[in-house]
Amino acid sequence: MTTSPDGRSAPRTPNFKRFLITGAFLGFVIGAVISFMGDDVRGYSATTAALFLGALGAMLGAGLAGILGIVLDRSGRDRS
């Protein structure tokens, strides 16, 4: 922990870039795995379906990771 000028310890803040990248990556992987486990859809290859669901999962994962980062940032500031 770092210290502020008055000698108290400053709260740690989350690294939002890492939160968003990790959330997007995990969301993409989960979406792709779900697409491969599901039934085939007429008109789409398995790879195309995996990319579509992976992209949707990446967006949802990044959004949830962003919300988690904001919650953690605010909870750390409230205690100081």
Biopython code that builds the backbone (N, CA, C, O; Angstrom):
import numpy as np
from Bio.PDB.StructureBuilder import StructureBuilder

atoms = [
    (1, "MET", "N", (0.821, -1.184, 0.000)),
    (1, "MET", "CA", (0.000, 0.000, 0.000)),
    (1, "MET", "C", (0.862, 1.242, 0.000)),
    (1, "MET", "O", (1.942, 1.275, 0.589)),
    (2, "THR", "N", (0.375, 2.235, -0.656)),
    (2, "THR", "CA", (1.084, 3.505, -0.676)),
    (2, "THR", "C", (0.544, 4.393, 0.435)),
    (2, "THR", "O", (-0.565, 4.187, 0.927)),
    (3, "THR", "N", (1.327, 5.364, 0.818)),
    (3, "THR", "CA", (0.889, 6.272, 1.867)),
    (3, "THR", "C", (0.586, 7.629, 1.277)),
    (3, "THR", "O", (1.232, 8.072, 0.328)),
    (4, "SER", "N", (-0.394, 8.274, 1.848)),
    (4, "SER", "CA", (-0.753, 9.617, 1.410)),
    (4, "SER", "C", (0.140, 10.624, 2.137)),
    (4, "SER", "O", (0.857, 10.252, 3.065)),
    (5, "PRO", "N", (0.104, 11.902, 1.725)),
    (5, "PRO", "CA", (0.975, 12.901, 2.352)),
    (5, "PRO", "C", (0.757, 13.061, 3.856)),
    (5, "PRO", "O", (1.682, 13.441, 4.573)),
    (6, "ASP", "N", (-0.454, 12.777, 4.344)),
    (6, "ASP", "CA", (-0.696, 12.930, 5.780)),
    (6, "ASP", "C", (-0.311, 11.685, 6.580)),
    (6, "ASP", "O", (-0.552, 11.637, 7.786)),
    (7, "GLY", "N", (0.282, 10.676, 5.936)),
    (7, "GLY", "CA", (0.784, 9.500, 6.638)),
    (7, "GLY", "C", (-0.172, 8.328, 6.669)),
    (7, "GLY", "O", (0.222, 7.233, 7.071)),
    (8, "ARG", "N", (-1.422, 8.521, 6.255)),
    (8, "ARG", "CA", (-2.378, 7.404, 6.227)),
    (8, "ARG", "C", (-2.156, 6.574, 4.974)),
    (8, "ARG", "O", (-1.609, 7.064, 3.986)),
    (9, "SER", "N", (-2.579, 5.324, 5.015)),
    (9, "SER", "CA", (-2.417, 4.469, 3.841)),
    (9, "SER", "C", (-3.526, 4.780, 2.839)),
    (9, "SER", "O", (-4.698, 4.880, 3.204)),
    (10, "ALA", "N", (-3.143, 4.931, 1.585)),
    (10, "ALA", "CA", (-4.098, 5.231, 0.521)),
    (10, "ALA", "C", (-4.738, 3.931, 0.052)),
    (10, "ALA", "O", (-4.070, 2.898, 0.010)),
    (11, "PRO", "N", (-6.030, 3.963, -0.304)),
    (11, "PRO", "CA", (-6.692, 2.733, -0.761)),
    (11, "PRO", "C", (-6.184, 2.316, -2.129)),
    (11, "PRO", "O", (-5.834, 3.154, -2.960)),
    (12, "ARG", "N", (-6.151, 1.022, -2.347)),
    (12, "ARG", "CA", (-5.749, 0.499, -3.647)),
    (12, "ARG", "C", (-6.932, 0.593, -4.601)),
    (12, "ARG", "O", (-8.076, 0.371, -4.205)),
    (13, "THR", "N", (-6.657, 0.918, -5.831)),
    (13, "THR", "CA", (-7.705, 0.973, -6.844)),
    (13, "THR", "C", (-7.466, -0.134, -7.864)),
    (13, "THR", "O", (-6.319, -0.464, -8.166)),
    (14, "PRO", "N", (-8.544, -0.709, -8.397)),
    (14, "PRO", "CA", (-8.375, -1.784, -9.374)),
    (14, "PRO", "C", (-7.839, -1.252, -10.699)),
    (14, "PRO", "O", (-8.061, -0.095, -11.054)),
    (15, "ASN", "N", (-7.137, -2.108, -11.415)),
    (15, "ASN", "CA", (-6.628, -1.780, -12.741)),
    (15, "ASN", "C", (-7.734, -2.126, -13.743)),
    (15, "ASN", "O", (-7.936, -3.293, -14.079)),
    (16, "PHE", "N", (-8.446, -1.096, -14.214)),
    (16, "PHE", "CA", (-9.622, -1.327, -15.052)),
    (16, "PHE", "C", (-9.272, -1.977, -16.384)),
    (16, "PHE", "O", (-10.052, -2.772, -16.907)),
    (17, "LYS", "N", (-8.127, -1.654, -16.929)),
    (17, "LYS", "CA", (-7.721, -2.240, -18.203)),
    (17, "LYS", "C", (-7.608, -3.766, -18.075)),
    (17, "LYS", "O", (-8.084, -4.506, -18.935)),
    (18, "ARG", "N", (-6.978, -4.217, -17.001)),
    (18, "ARG", "CA", (-6.844, -5.665, -16.786)),
    (18, "ARG", "C", (-8.195, -6.322, -16.526)),
    (18, "ARG", "O", (-8.451, -7.428, -17.003)),
    (19, "PHE", "N", (-9.060, -5.646, -15.769)),
    (19, "PHE", "CA", (-10.400, -6.181, -15.513)),
    (19, "PHE", "C", (-11.151, -6.372, -16.829)),
    (19, "PHE", "O", (-11.733, -7.432, -17.059)),
    (20, "LEU", "N", (-11.144, -5.363, -17.687)),
    (20, "LEU", "CA", (-11.902, -5.423, -18.931)),
    (20, "LEU", "C", (-11.337, -6.462, -19.893)),
    (20, "LEU", "O", (-12.098, -7.195, -20.526)),
    (21, "ILE", "N", (-10.028, -6.535, -20.010)),
    (21, "ILE", "CA", (-9.423, -7.514, -20.922)),
    (21, "ILE", "C", (-9.682, -8.936, -20.430)),
    (21, "ILE", "O", (-10.016, -9.818, -21.221)),
    (22, "THR", "N", (-9.530, -9.157, -19.130)),
    (22, "THR", "CA", (-9.779, -10.491, -18.579)),
    (22, "THR", "C", (-11.249, -10.876, -18.730)),
    (22, "THR", "O", (-11.560, -12.010, -19.093)),
    (23, "GLY", "N", (-12.144, -9.945, -18.454)),
    (23, "GLY", "CA", (-13.575, -10.221, -18.607)),
    (23, "GLY", "C", (-13.951, -10.534, -20.043)),
    (23, "GLY", "O", (-14.739, -11.444, -20.298)),
    (24, "ALA", "N", (-13.386, -9.777, -20.991)),
    (24, "ALA", "CA", (-13.681, -10.023, -22.400)),
    (24, "ALA", "C", (-13.130, -11.379, -22.838)),
    (24, "ALA", "O", (-13.797, -12.117, -23.563)),
    (25, "PHE", "N", (-11.933, -11.702, -22.405)),
    (25, "PHE", "CA", (-11.333, -12.989, -22.774)),
    (25, "PHE", "C", (-12.151, -14.157, -22.223)),
    (25, "PHE", "O", (-12.466, -15.102, -22.947)),
    (26, "LEU", "N", (-12.490, -14.082, -20.929)),
    (26, "LEU", "CA", (-13.282, -15.162, -20.328)),
    (26, "LEU", "C", (-14.658, -15.266, -20.975)),
    (26, "LEU", "O", (-15.156, -16.371, -21.194)),
    (27, "GLY", "N", (-15.271, -14.137, -21.281)),
    (27, "GLY", "CA", (-16.575, -14.149, -21.945)),
    (27, "GLY", "C", (-16.500, -14.770, -23.325)),
    (27, "GLY", "O", (-17.389, -15.526, -23.718)),
    (28, "PHE", "N", (-15.436, -14.454, -24.073)),
    (28, "PHE", "CA", (-15.270, -15.044, -25.395)),
    (28, "PHE", "C", (-15.109, -16.551, -25.303)),
    (28, "PHE", "O", (-15.735, -17.291, -26.062)),
    (29, "VAL", "N", (-14.282, -17.006, -24.386)),
    (29, "VAL", "CA", (-14.049, -18.451, -24.236)),
    (29, "VAL", "C", (-15.341, -19.161, -23.842)),
    (29, "VAL", "O", (-15.665, -20.210, -24.398)),
    (30, "ILE", "N", (-16.070, -18.608, -22.901)),
    (30, "ILE", "CA", (-17.329, -19.228, -22.465)),
    (30, "ILE", "C", (-18.336, -19.264, -23.610)),
    (30, "ILE", "O", (-19.003, -20.278, -23.814)),
    (31, "GLY", "N", (-18.455, -18.162, -24.364)),
    (31, "GLY", "CA", (-19.372, -18.128, -25.507)),
    (31, "GLY", "C", (-18.999, -19.140, -26.578)),
    (31, "GLY", "O", (-19.874, -19.799, -27.140)),
    (32, "ALA", "N", (-17.714, -19.267, -26.865)),
    (32, "ALA", "CA", (-17.270, -20.225, -27.877)),
    (32, "ALA", "C", (-17.525, -21.661, -27.426)),
    (32, "ALA", "O", (-17.949, -22.498, -28.223)),
    (33, "VAL", "N", (-17.272, -21.942, -26.167)),
    (33, "VAL", "CA", (-17.517, -23.300, -25.650)),
    (33, "VAL", "C", (-19.000, -23.627, -25.698)),
    (33, "VAL", "O", (-19.373, -24.745, -26.052)),
    (34, "ILE", "N", (-19.841, -22.680, -25.351)),
    (34, "ILE", "CA", (-21.290, -22.913, -25.405)),
    (34, "ILE", "C", (-21.735, -23.184, -26.835)),
    (34, "ILE", "O", (-22.597, -24.033, -27.064)),
    (35, "SER", "N", (-21.160, -22.476, -27.796)),
    (35, "SER", "CA", (-21.570, -22.689, -29.188)),
    (35, "SER", "C", (-21.167, -24.071, -29.682)),
    (35, "SER", "O", (-21.909, -24.693, -30.442)),
    (36, "PHE", "N", (-20.006, -24.560, -29.263)),
    (36, "PHE", "CA", (-19.583, -25.892, -29.697)),
    (36, "PHE", "C", (-20.381, -26.998, -29.014)),
    (36, "PHE", "O", (-20.526, -28.087, -29.570)),
    (37, "MET", "N", (-20.895, -26.737, -27.828)),
    (37, "MET", "CA", (-21.684, -27.739, -27.117)),
    (37, "MET", "C", (-23.119, -27.795, -27.622)),
    (37, "MET", "O", (-23.795, -28.809, -27.446)),
    (38, "GLY", "N", (-23.593, -26.724, -28.247)),
    (38, "GLY", "CA", (-24.982, -26.665, -28.700)),
    (38, "GLY", "C", (-25.200, -27.351, -30.035)),
    (38, "GLY", "O", (-24.277, -27.909, -30.629)),
    (39, "ASP", "N", (-26.451, -27.297, -30.494)),
    (39, "ASP", "CA", (-26.817, -27.892, -31.776)),
    (39, "ASP", "C", (-26.338, -27.020, -32.932)),
    (39, "ASP", "O", (-26.118, -25.820, -32.771)),
    (40, "ASP", "N", (-26.180, -27.641, -34.100)),
    (40, "ASP", "CA", (-25.798, -26.895, -35.300)),
    (40, "ASP", "C", (-26.988, -26.074, -35.784)),
    (40, "ASP", "O", (-28.142, -26.483, -35.657)),
    (41, "VAL", "N", (-26.680, -24.919, -36.337)),
    (41, "VAL", "CA", (-27.711, -24.031, -36.867)),
    (41, "VAL", "C", (-27.563, -23.989, -38.376)),
    (41, "VAL", "O", (-26.455, -23.852, -38.895)),
    (42, "ARG", "N", (-28.687, -24.107, -39.082)),
    (42, "ARG", "CA", (-28.630, -24.063, -40.543)),
    (42, "ARG", "C", (-28.159, -22.686, -40.994)),
    (42, "ARG", "O", (-28.601, -21.668, -40.462)),
    (43, "GLY", "N", (-27.283, -22.658, -41.954)),
    (43, "GLY", "CA", (-26.813, -21.409, -42.528)),
    (43, "GLY", "C", (-25.531, -20.882, -41.905)),
    (43, "GLY", "O", (-24.930, -19.949, -42.438)),
    (44, "TYR", "N", (-25.099, -21.456, -40.789)),
    (44, "TYR", "CA", (-23.876, -21.003, -40.122)),
    (44, "TYR", "C", (-22.961, -22.198, -39.886)),
    (44, "TYR", "O", (-23.409, -23.271, -39.484)),
    (45, "SER", "N", (-21.694, -21.997, -40.138)),
    (45, "SER", "CA", (-20.740, -23.057, -39.815)),
    (45, "SER", "C", (-20.470, -23.025, -38.310)),
    (45, "SER", "O", (-20.854, -22.077, -37.625)),
    (46, "ALA", "N", (-19.818, -24.047, -37.812)),
    (46, "ALA", "CA", (-19.514, -24.110, -36.374)),
    (46, "ALA", "C", (-18.565, -22.984, -35.977)),
    (46, "ALA", "O", (-18.673, -22.433, -34.881)),
    (47, "THR", "N", (-17.642, -22.647, -36.864)),
    (47, "THR", "CA", (-16.687, -21.570, -36.569)),
    (47, "THR", "C", (-17.380, -20.219, -36.512)),
    (47, "THR", "O", (-17.091, -19.413, -35.628)),
    (48, "THR", "N", (-18.288, -19.963, -37.442)),
    (48, "THR", "CA", (-19.011, -18.692, -37.453)),
    (48, "THR", "C", (-19.872, -18.557, -36.205)),
    (48, "THR", "O", (-19.920, -17.491, -35.591)),
    (49, "ALA", "N", (-20.545, -19.628, -35.831)),
    (49, "ALA", "CA", (-21.368, -19.586, -34.623)),
    (49, "ALA", "C", (-20.503, -19.351, -33.386)),
    (49, "ALA", "O", (-20.902, -18.619, -32.481)),
    (50, "ALA", "N", (-19.336, -19.960, -33.344)),
    (50, "ALA", "CA", (-18.433, -19.763, -32.209)),
    (50, "ALA", "C", (-17.959, -18.320, -32.146)),
    (50, "ALA", "O", (-17.855, -17.753, -31.058)),
    (51, "LEU", "N", (-17.671, -17.717, -33.291)),
    (51, "LEU", "CA", (-17.236, -16.323, -33.298)),
    (51, "LEU", "C", (-18.357, -15.381, -32.876)),
    (51, "LEU", "O", (-18.120, -14.441, -32.117)),
    (52, "PHE", "N", (-19.578, -15.623, -33.359)),
    (52, "PHE", "CA", (-20.701, -14.776, -32.965)),
    (52, "PHE", "C", (-20.978, -14.872, -31.470)),
    (52, "PHE", "O", (-21.087, -13.850, -30.793)),
    (53, "LEU", "N", (-21.090, -16.079, -30.957)),
    (53, "LEU", "CA", (-21.354, -16.233, -29.526)),
    (53, "LEU", "C", (-20.161, -15.816, -28.680)),
    (53, "LEU", "O", (-20.325, -15.313, -27.569)),
    (54, "GLY", "N", (-18.958, -16.028, -29.211)),
    (54, "GLY", "CA", (-17.769, -15.559, -28.510)),
    (54, "GLY", "C", (-17.737, -14.043, -28.409)),
    (54, "GLY", "O", (-17.377, -13.497, -27.367)),
    (55, "ALA", "N", (-18.112, -13.355, -29.490)),
    (55, "ALA", "CA", (-18.150, -11.885, -29.471)),
    (55, "ALA", "C", (-19.211, -11.382, -28.494)),
    (55, "ALA", "O", (-18.984, -10.421, -27.759)),
    (56, "LEU", "N", (-20.365, -12.036, -28.491)),
    (56, "LEU", "CA", (-21.408, -11.658, -27.539)),
    (56, "LEU", "C", (-20.938, -11.897, -26.102)),
    (56, "LEU", "O", (-21.163, -11.067, -25.222)),
    (57, "GLY", "N", (-20.293, -13.024, -25.878)),
    (57, "GLY", "CA", (-19.757, -13.318, -24.549)),
    (57, "GLY", "C", (-18.679, -12.336, -24.136)),
    (57, "GLY", "O", (-18.583, -11.974, -22.963)),
    (58, "ALA", "N", (-17.862, -11.898, -25.095)),
    (58, "ALA", "CA", (-16.809, -10.929, -24.795)),
    (58, "ALA", "C", (-17.413, -9.595, -24.363)),
    (58, "ALA", "O", (-16.927, -8.966, -23.423)),
    (59, "MET", "N", (-18.468, -9.165, -25.044)),
    (59, "MET", "CA", (-19.123, -7.914, -24.669)),
    (59, "MET", "C", (-19.752, -8.012, -23.278)),
    (59, "MET", "O", (-19.615, -7.107, -22.456)),
    (60, "LEU", "N", (-20.433, -9.113, -23.035)),
    (60, "LEU", "CA", (-21.054, -9.297, -21.716)),
    (60, "LEU", "C", (-19.998, -9.419, -20.619)),
    (60, "LEU", "O", (-20.149, -8.854, -19.536)),
    (61, "GLY", "N", (-18.935, -10.158, -20.905)),
    (61, "GLY", "CA", (-17.863, -10.328, -19.922)),
    (61, "GLY", "C", (-17.172, -9.019, -19.596)),
    (61, "GLY", "O", (-16.881, -8.741, -18.432)),
    (62, "ALA", "N", (-16.906, -8.209, -20.617)),
    (62, "ALA", "CA", (-16.279, -6.908, -20.379)),
    (62, "ALA", "C", (-17.211, -5.992, -19.593)),
    (62, "ALA", "O", (-16.762, -5.247, -18.722)),
    (63, "GLY", "N", (-18.490, -6.044, -19.892)),
    (63, "GLY", "CA", (-19.450, -5.228, -19.148)),
    (63, "GLY", "C", (-19.527, -5.625, -17.683)),
    (63, "GLY", "O", (-19.510, -4.767, -16.800)),
    (64, "LEU", "N", (-19.610, -6.913, -17.427)),
    (64, "LEU", "CA", (-19.658, -7.383, -16.040)),
    (64, "LEU", "C", (-18.355, -7.096, -15.300)),
    (64, "LEU", "O", (-18.375, -6.754, -14.118)),
    (65, "ALA", "N", (-17.235, -7.234, -15.984)),
    (65, "ALA", "CA", (-15.946, -6.929, -15.358)),
    (65, "ALA", "C", (-15.835, -5.441, -15.042)),
    (65, "ALA", "O", (-15.277, -5.067, -14.010)),
    (66, "GLY", "N", (-16.363, -4.589, -15.922)),
    (66, "GLY", "CA", (-16.368, -3.155, -15.664)),
    (66, "GLY", "C", (-17.206, -2.796, -14.456)),
    (66, "GLY", "O", (-16.810, -1.964, -13.639)),
    (67, "ILE", "N", (-18.369, -3.425, -14.344)),
    (67, "ILE", "CA", (-19.232, -3.188, -13.182)),
    (67, "ILE", "C", (-18.541, -3.655, -11.906)),
    (67, "ILE", "O", (-18.584, -2.965, -10.888)),
    (68, "LEU", "N", (-17.906, -4.823, -11.956)),
    (68, "LEU", "CA", (-17.172, -5.329, -10.794)),
    (68, "LEU", "C", (-16.039, -4.384, -10.412)),
    (68, "LEU", "O", (-15.824, -4.126, -9.227)),
    (69, "GLY", "N", (-15.321, -3.870, -11.390)),
    (69, "GLY", "CA", (-14.239, -2.931, -11.107)),
    (69, "GLY", "C", (-14.743, -1.656, -10.448)),
    (69, "GLY", "O", (-14.113, -1.141, -9.524)),
    (70, "ILE", "N", (-15.874, -1.147, -10.918)),
    (70, "ILE", "CA", (-16.458, 0.056, -10.322)),
    (70, "ILE", "C", (-16.886, -0.209, -8.888)),
    (70, "ILE", "O", (-16.651, 0.616, -8.005)),
    (71, "VAL", "N", (-17.514, -1.357, -8.653)),
    (71, "VAL", "CA", (-17.954, -1.704, -7.291)),
    (71, "VAL", "C", (-16.750, -1.814, -6.357)),
    (71, "VAL", "O", (-16.780, -1.298, -5.240)),
    (72, "LEU", "N", (-15.694, -2.484, -6.810)),
    (72, "LEU", "CA", (-14.501, -2.617, -5.977)),
    (72, "LEU", "C", (-13.833, -1.262, -5.737)),
    (72, "LEU", "O", (-13.323, -1.012, -4.644)),
    (73, "ASP", "N", (-13.830, -0.394, -6.733)),
    (73, "ASP", "CA", (-13.227, 0.922, -6.589)),
    (73, "ASP", "C", (-14.008, 1.756, -5.579)),
    (73, "ASP", "O", (-13.413, 2.421, -4.731)),
    (74, "ARG", "N", (-15.315, 1.724, -5.664)),
    (74, "ARG", "CA", (-16.128, 2.502, -4.730)),
    (74, "ARG", "C", (-16.065, 1.961, -3.306)),
    (74, "ARG", "O", (-16.066, 2.728, -2.344)),
    (75, "SER", "N", (-16.010, 0.634, -3.177)),
    (75, "SER", "CA", (-15.941, 0.063, -1.822)),
    (75, "SER", "C", (-14.610, 0.400, -1.173)),
    (75, "SER", "O", (-14.558, 0.601, 0.041)),
    (76, "GLY", "N", (-13.536, 0.467, -1.943)),
    (76, "GLY", "CA", (-12.237, 0.835, -1.403)),
    (76, "GLY", "C", (-12.174, 2.284, -0.995)),
    (76, "GLY", "O", (-11.466, 2.621, -0.046)),
    (77, "ARG", "N", (-12.887, 3.150, -1.675)),
    (77, "ARG", "CA", (-12.894, 4.575, -1.359)),
    (77, "ARG", "C", (-13.780, 4.876, -0.157)),
    (77, "ARG", "O", (-13.497, 5.808, 0.596)),
    (78, "ASP", "N", (-14.842, 4.107, 0.034)),
    (78, "ASP", "CA", (-15.754, 4.356, 1.153)),
    (78, "ASP", "C", (-15.083, 4.108, 2.490)),
    (78, "ASP", "O", (-15.392, 4.783, 3.472)),
    (79, "ARG", "N", (-14.172, 3.152, 2.543)),
    (79, "ARG", "CA", (-13.519, 2.817, 3.814)),
    (79, "ARG", "C", (-12.440, 3.809, 4.199)),
    (79, "ARG", "O", (-12.009, 3.829, 5.352)),
    (80, "SER", "N", (-11.998, 4.624, 3.271)),
    (80, "SER", "CA", (-10.913, 5.546, 3.598)),
    (80, "SER", "C", (-11.426, 6.836, 4.198)),
    (80, "SER", "O", (-10.636, 7.720, 4.529)),
]
sb = StructureBuilder()
sb.init_structure("model")
sb.init_model(0)
sb.init_chain("A")
sb.init_seg("    ")
for serial, (resi, resn, name, xyz) in enumerate(atoms, 1):
    if name == "N":
        sb.init_residue(resn, " ", resi, " ")
    sb.init_atom(name, np.array(xyz, "f"), 0.0, 1.0, " ", f" {name:<3s}", serial, name[0])
structure = sb.get_structure()
